[in-house]
Amino acid sequence: MPRLDWNQYDPNGFYDELIAAPGQPHPAARALCDYLAGLDSSEIGDLKAAAEVAIQVMGISFTVYSDGDMIDRAWPFDIIPRIIPLTEWQRVEAGLKQRVQALNMFIDDLYNEQRIVKDGVFPAALLADSVNFRPQCVGIQPPGRVWAHICGSDLVRDKDGTIYVLEDNLRIPSGVSYMLENRNVTKRVLPELFQTGGILPVDDYPDQLYDMLVSMSPRPLDEPNIVIMTPGIYNSAYYEHAYLAQQMGVELVEGSDMIVGSDNCVYMRTIDGLVRVDVIYRRVDDMFIDPKAFNPDSVLGVPGLMGAWRAGNVALCNAPGAGVADDKVVYTYVPKMIKYYLDAEPIIPNVPSYLCMHDDERDYVLANLDKLVVKPANESGGYGMLVGPHATAQKRAEFAELIQADPRNYMAQPTLSLSVAPTLTDEGLAPRHLDLRPFILSSAHGSYVTTGGLTRVALVKGSLVVNSSQGGGSKDTWIVDTSAQGGL
Amino acid sequence: MLSRVAENLYWMARYIERTEDTARLIRVTRHLMLDFPGTTTLSWSSLIHITGADAIFDEHYGTRDAAKVLTFLCADRRYGGSIMGALAAARENLRTTRDVMPKEVWEEINSLYLQGSSLLAGTIDLRRLDDFLRTVIRGCQALTGMIDGSLSESPARTFCAVGGYLERVDMTSRILDVRSANLLPRSPDDLKPFEQLQWMSVLKSLSAHQMYRRQVRTRIRGKDAVRFILLDTTFPRAINRCLKRLHGKLATLPRSDAACAAVAELQQLLQRDGTAELADAPDQLHQFLDDLQLGTSRIHDAIRTTWFGGVDSPAPVVDETVEHPGQ
């Protein structure tokens, strides 16, 4: 590993998160870049090795399930953090709060008055076709009329430096444990920078999450019983479920650990007997939480859970049905929602999007498939997408047919030039594309945004795929208050 | 603590203990066979009977020769009491409770499992059998030591201990049964010349020989050996001591009356007159050990119904003391 020379580092024309121009770090990244440049090659190698050891010792892993054997892989991590100045972050934070507030009002409206449909702002046809609309939730008003208590929105930065919201994850967003662990590893590896670097802490998330969950309790107790409901060890996010349970000191339960009593309350089976459960942070999809209400074949859920929730005897976070807003077509309406419910302009823009259900926009999409990314409404994890510029003519023709057969199910966006950040690779320092997933907590008492979020990096040169199961990695994310920085 | 987690830990501890004790059981039998003239009626078949695995063995195997019995007891995953079967089960139980167990315990059981699998690759080589058994016993001791040394006093630890003690009572009684089953000549005259050897083997299989020696200080006699294994209050694998510990552990749990009563019942059986005399009466010893094993299964039932909860749980009863820890 050669010494890091910022004059030799070239972001290839992309926006770089640390470097404004060769040899010139952004002001908030100057302390970090100077520090790294002062290390010799063996010291950098040592830091990299120390991070690997820390990850192994701390047991930070993610699960890949294949061939009937479970493999826990070490979490792929790059030691060079990604930096966002506090002043910029404050605007992003305000934008995320605004966005999630509008989304919650939208979900609540859909399950109750449906004003936005009646006023012609949101098309009735779209609602009628929504696969994540749950008729079982109609007429319900959860406390504070909040549905999406935990939201993970993906942010990307384009060539000109503008930050866009790429999508909102309102069902069961994951990754926050890795955000916390990335910081723990970085503190071990670069402790000097934390003394004077003006880096804002992230570790109050479990407390914030716990407080939010407590505030949802249907019983005014000092210590309500909170649980995390997991599908079990074979779920790819099981590490996170166990991690959050440990951090909050709550039970990690599976569906079979709970029953709904004749009093329509939820109980968990413990060695002390049946103990009432007040709040369930469920990491199980809607369709599997209650075989009586949804998929009757599912063994992951608790029969009668929906009834207990409807009766107000237990809080479910996120509320069932919140996924109705987790739809890439619904996404395109978020700026209109913000205008409609909050009478405000969106602080963070959406990526410009084309809806195939509108004739003129569909014509544009079909004529420009080689320039666009086409996404189906309800897939996640990058499945079922067409990345036009990288696709074969045959693949584009297939998508043209899919779009014409079911226009409601598709939307398209221009391919963005995602920003990059310097990353340690086998060839030395190199720019790699990245995104950012902050987490937003909402309750009747207000909202909270993580300090930064989980930065995911495409470790393969030129790649835009940041998923860890496909060779993606991650970085610690620093929100830096330059006014609080001292000399190093 | 969740019932499921408690149950998994209990079974994990039972399986670790069963792994170790099955290895001991095979070891003592093998040593007895090596020590005895070829004319005796020692038979591997009895081991299947002692472990209570007749039905499943007969389902998959024909004759009960050494190779088949050893393959079955060491390597057959279809039988949950085989060494690799029990080890695999302990490992699976630990998977779902990794959040409450020290990480090193998981790593140890994983590596023991992998090591065992590679030692048993292919057929069982009799020359490597002792290596394998020693590795297994040592690995299990390491595991119980780690749990003892790194898991805080908590219900998790209690359920590990409970499972371990109960399985040990059951398996120690089965190892003792080696002496009473058809392994040995029936006529007292045939028995005499081998008495010391046989009992020494049983004691050695329980790692009890040295401790016995320090305590009894006479040549090894059946009566004394039985007294030591059943009634000693200080030796860790002695049944009396296991039951006493088991009772103490159970008493720390909520609603423990039924389980404690089931243990007390067994303690009384043990203290009856003439227990030690059973050494000279193989049939009666066998009957006694059978009773002991039935008793352990009653204790298990009491534990299961009290703490693990079944599909048919009783109507919800909220324990207010749990909900208001401060009151």
Interface residues (C-beta under 8 A of the other chain):
Chain A: G59 M70 L221 D222 E223 N225 G232 I233 A242 A245 Q246 E251 L252 V253 E254 S256 D257 I259 G261 S262 D263 C265 Y267 M268 R269 T270 I271 D272 G273 L274 V275 R276
Chain B: M1 L2 S3 R4 A6 R95 T96 R98 D99 K103 P155 F159 L253 P254 R255 W307 G309 S313 P314 A315 P316 V317 V318 D319 T321 V322 E323 H324 P325 G326
